[in-house]
Amino acid sequence: MMRIWLAAALLTACVSAPVGAHAPPRDLRALIAEARSEARTGDSVWAGFSASPAGVLLVEAERETLFCHDGPASEFWAAGRDGVTGCAMRQRARVFPPNLLASFPALDGQPTIVIGTPEATGQSHDSWLITLLHERFHQMQDASPGHAAAVAALDLAGGDQTGMWMLNYPFPYQQGETAAAFAVLARAGVAVLDAQGAERGAALRAYIEAREAARASVSAADWRYFEFQAWKEGVARWTQIAIGRRARSPAIRALAETQHGEIRTRLAALDLAAAGRVAFYAIGAAEAEMLERAGPDWRGAYFDHLALGPLLQRAARQG
């Protein structure tokens, strides 16, 4: 579930003549509708989740269909109201890669999920639905007050205006000291997740010590990048699981439980050099779980930072 912006030239590509308006397959529209319904379940995790931007651009082989978008989307033609999702549909000839999984300001400056079909993205229908919940949280993040300015203030883009720095930032994944420090951090994270009762406080304090050691192994800019990725992608991963575990569908609940267990598994075998940026998804999701176990009040302060470190420090003091 990469989160990227593409070049402005791509986003403003000229529209070809209509290739024939038709509704996408009903099963995909049903999944989009189910994700919209589960967004209301998500309000029990994040206040206002279902009120966040909800635009979905479904990318098929020849065309793209836009659902639930509030802007003019002037480069699209009307394709009628969909009785399955309850949204007006608009279409255009395909612009984006058919295997894209992302959320970014793709249309009218609004955070929009741009997603290929389950087949094109290599996912089951259940995992595709959970991905929609992951990307919906990115829409909520992007729409939060002051978010764009706060991201710019991280001073990590290096002049890149496309947002690709979020994927391509030169973090020292291969540097031996850094990889070793993050391996220790991951093992300390497993200890926190495994701790019971009174053991949790000591395990969390040990984790924060390991976190400081990892911080010392990189530059200040590198650490800001890690914090941002853990905050952004890690908490989105945790959110898809948290909402999935509350879903009405038994299959979605079962998949979310499997993904919940995978957090610990990935930490236990973390290899920063091999995993690269994806390692931060597991670390951030684990940190969100640590905060949740310390008390759900962390969610109220989440949008005050672009880092989980301050929240973990607070949890350790309170515990």
N, C-alpha and C positions, 0 to 999 in steps of 0.2 A: 504494500500500500504506500507507494512513493507519493510524496507531496511535492509538486513542482509547478513552476510557471514556465510556459513556453514563450518563445520570442514573439514580439508584438506582430511581426509580419505574418506569422502563422495564425494568430488570434483574429486578425482582420482580413483573412483570405477572402477573395472574391467568391461569391456564391454562384455555382453553376446552375443551369436550368434544372427545374424540378425533375427528379428521377422517378417520380411516381409516389404520391403520398399513400402510405399504408401504415397501419398500426404494427408495432413490433409484436413478436409472439406473445400470446396471452400469459404464458408462464412467467416471462420476464416482467411484464407489467404487474403481475400478481406479486412478485418478489419486491418490486419497488413499493407497491401498496402496503405490503406487510412491513417493510422497513419503516414506512411513514407511520404505521400504526404502533410499531415498537418504539418509535421516537417518543410517544406519549408515556410509555413505560420508562423511558430514559429520564423523564422529569423527576422520578424518584431518586435518580443518581445525581443529575445536574439540573438544578432549577432553571427552567426556561429552555431546556434542550429542544423540546418540540417546537418552540417559537423561533429557533435559529433558522438561517437560510436553508432552503430545502431543494434548490434546483438540482436536477439530475440530467446530465446529457448522456444518453445511451448511444454508444458507438457500435454500429453494425458494419458489415462489409462494404456497403455502398452508401449508406446514409446515416445521419445522426438524428435522434429524436430527443427533443428537449421537453422535460416534464417540470411542472411546479415552479416555473421561473417567473419572477415578478417584473422584470425589466422589459423593454421593448423588443430586444433580440431581433433587430430589424433585418438581419441577414437570413432569417428563417421564414418559411412560409407556413401558414396555418394548416394544421392537419386534424382539426376537430377536437372535441372533448372526449377524453378517455373515461369510459364508465368503470374501469377497473381501479385506476389510481385516483379518479376524481379530479384530474388535472387537465388543463388545456395542453394539447400536444402541438409542437412546432418542429419542422424538419428542415434539413438542408443536406446537400451532398456531403459525403464524409470529408472531414478536415483532419481529424486526429487519428493517431495510430489505433488500430482495432484492439490492441492488447493493453491499452492505457488503463491505469488505476491511479487516480489522483483527485485532489481537491485543490482548486486555485481560482483566482478571479478570471475565469475564462470568458464570461459574457457580461457586458454592461458593468464591469467592475465588481460583480457580485461573486462571492465564493460559490463555486459550482462543482459538484461531483461529476467527473468525466470518467466513464467506465465502459470498458468493452464487455461483451457477453461472457457468461461463465466459460463457454468453450474456448473463446479467444484468449481469456486470461488464465486458463488452466485451473479453474475452480469448480467445485461442486456448487449446486444451487444454494445449499445451506451456508457454505463458506462465503459465497458471493453476497448473500444477504448480510452476514456479519461484517463483511467489508464495507457495505453501505453504511452501517452504523459507525464504523471506524472513521470513514470519510465525513460523515455527518458531524462528528465531533470536531474534525478539522474546520468545517464550516463555522461551527460555534466559536472556535478559537479565533479564526480570522475576523469574525464579526465583532469580537469583544472590543470595547472602547479602548482606543489608544494602541491597539495591537501592532499595527504597521509601524508606528513611530517607535515603539519599544523594540521591535525586531531590528529596525534600522540602527537604533542606538547600540546594539550589540557590536557594531562595526566589524562585521565578519564577511561582508559581501565582496570586498576587494574591488569595488567598481562594477561588479556584475549587476546588471539591471533586470535579468531574466528570472532570478530566483534559483538558478541552477547551482549556486554556491551551496545551497542546503544539501545537495547530493555530493558535490564535488570538492567540498572543503578539504584541504590537505591535512587532515588529522593524522598524527603519527602512529597509525595502527600497527605498523611493522617494527616500530622502535622497541627494542627488547625490554628496557626498563618500564616503559609504559604498558606493554602487553602483560608483563609480569604483575604490575601493580593492579591492573584491572582484573586479572585472574584471581588475585587475593580478594579484591573487592567483591567479585562474584561469589566466591566461597563464603565470605562473610554475609552476603545477602541470603544465601541458602540457610545459614545458621539462624538468621532472623525469622525467615519463613517457617523454620522447623521449631522455633522456640515456643514454649508453652508457659502460660501464667507469668510468674515473677521473673522467669528467665528472659523475657522479651526485652525488658529495659536494658539489661546488661548487653544483650546481643545487638540491640540497636546502637548503643554507644560504641561498641566494637566496630560496627559497620561504619559509623561516622568517622572513626579513626582510620579505617581502611580507605574511606573516601578521601580524607585529607592526604593520605599517602599517594593515592592516584592523582590527586590535584597537583602535588609537588612534582610529579613526573612529566608534566606538560607545561606549556606556556599559558599565560593568562587568557589569551585569545582561544587557545585550544580548549581550555576548561569551559569558557563561555559557550563554545560550540557543543561540548558534551552536555552541559546543563540544558541548553536549549533543545537538543535532540531528545534527551530523556523526558523533558517537560512536554514536548510536542508529540513525538511519536510514541514514547513509552506510555504516556497517560491515555493516548488514543487507543493503544492496544489494551490497556487495562479497562477502558470504558466499553469497548466492544464486548469484552468478556462479562463485565458487570451487568450490562443491559441484557446480554444473551442469557445469562443465568436466571434472569427474571422473565424471560420470554414466555409467551403462551405455548409455543410449539415445543413439544418434548424433544424433537430432533435438534432444534437450536439450543435448547438448554444442555443437551448432552454434548454438543460440539463445544459450547462455551466451557463446560467443565473440563473437557479434554485440553482446551487451550489454556485454561487456568493451571492445570498440572504441568503443561509445557514450560511455563515460566521458570519453575524450579529446575526442570530438566536442562533447560538452556543455560541457566546460570551455573549449574554444576559442571557443565562441559565447556564453559565459555573460552573461546580462543579468539582474542581480539584481532590478531593478525589475519586469521582466516575469515572471520565474520565481517570485519569492517564495521561500517556504520550500523548495520542491522543489529549488532550487539547492544546498541543503546536502546533498542526497543524492549529487549528483555530486562535490562537494568532499570529502565524507567518504569516499566509495568510492575516490576518487583517493588520499587520504591513507593509507587502508588498503593500497592497492597500493604506495605508496611505502615504507611500513613493511615490507611483505612482501618487497620487493626488497632492503631493507637487512638482512633476516634474519627468519625466522619466529618468533624468540623473543619478538617483541612480543605475540604472542597470549597468552603466559603472563602478561603484565602487563596485559592489556586490561581485565579486570574490577576492577583496582585503582583505576580512574579513571572519571569520566564525561566525559572529554575526551581528545582525541588529541594535544593540544599537548605534554604531558610526554613522550610516547613519541617524537614527532618530534624533540624537543630531544635526547633520549637517542641516537636514531639518528644525528643530525648529529654529536654528540660522538664516537660510536664510529666513524663513517666518516671 
